[in-house]
Amino acid sequence: MLKTRITELLGIEYPIVAGGMQWLSRAEFAAAVSNAGALGTLTAATHATKEELVAEIRKTRELTDRPFGVNISMLPDVSHKGLTDIFVEAVIREKVPVVETSGRSPEEYVPDLKKAGVKIIHKVPAVRFALKAQRVGVDAVTIVGYECGGHPGMDDVTTLAMIPKAARLLTIPVLAGGGVADARGFLAALAMGAEGVVMGTRFMATRECIAHDRFKDWIVNASETDTLMIMRSIRNPLRAMKNSASLKVLEMEGRGASLEELLTVIGGKAGKKALFEGDLENGVISLGQCIGNIDSVLTVREVVQELAAGAVMNMERLKRIFS
């Protein structure tokens, strides 16, 4: 067991949170992470209705008696507001202990979530947004840097640069996201002042993850240069697997393609097919640069234990250096 403000806040053994991964973060996976002593997370965006999310929450609760969370991406597009509302309602109604929000400020939902006793972790790509999140009353923030899979923001600043600043300026706990896949990265994040880490890409290469084995094998054999950034032209940058689809998006952006044109490639159906059918060239899949530090497919429990035990071992090495 490792004790930080995050473990105390969330009631978990290890300060490790599984980042919400659309389609992949289902009940069995989230429960496996929570049962390993970390925090498993369901992804609300996987579900089209409130009833679907409620069913997944209840299924998770059947598989674990430990805390778990729900990720809700509060996209700025007003067309998504109704969906955000019903997902928040589901979290409150089902008494989910933790919610991870992202995409825009959760301010309007904070009072109701707090009243229901839900712990709020807000994910941001910059320290200035973390400070705002603290002002509106969230319990913790996740800072994701340029290395992360998914959406790292427009500033191109690394996790290494942001976490020490965030830890210095904020009073609420900070989680580090982006670039962490092994014990060294985990310990480094804690040394920089983070109270824990959020990992997505590392958990993709686990036995409990429902992605296709061909995709997991690709991760194990990939290097840190096998991702690229797309969607900057629409101010929603995404770090994704380097494949035919993402390279096509870059080419389209280079010639000024419209959002409607880009959606023919970046739409979710192709990415879902890539994850579940192993067609690795024709879908956009979010992945972080930490793939270069992943060399095996393990169980979720093995990943968590390896991070915890490895951090202790590396701490002993540091003690010898400073003795």
Secondary structure, 3 states (H helix, E strand, C coil): CCCCHHHHHHCCCCCEEECCCCCCCCHHHHHHHHHCCCEEEEEHHHCCCHHHHHHHHHHHHHHCCCCEEEEEECCCCHHHHHHHHHHHHHHHHCCCCEEEEECCCCHHHHHHHHHCCCEEEEEECCHHHHHHHHHHCCCEEEEECCCCCECCCCCCCCHHHHHHHHHHHCCCCEEEECCCCCHHHHHHHHHCCCCEEEECHHHHCECCCCCCHHHHHHHHHCCCCCEEEECHHHCCCEEEECCHHHHHHHHHHHCCCCHHHHHHHHCHHHHHHHHHHCCCCCCCCECCHHHHHCCCCECHHHHHHHHHHHHHHHHHHHHHHHC
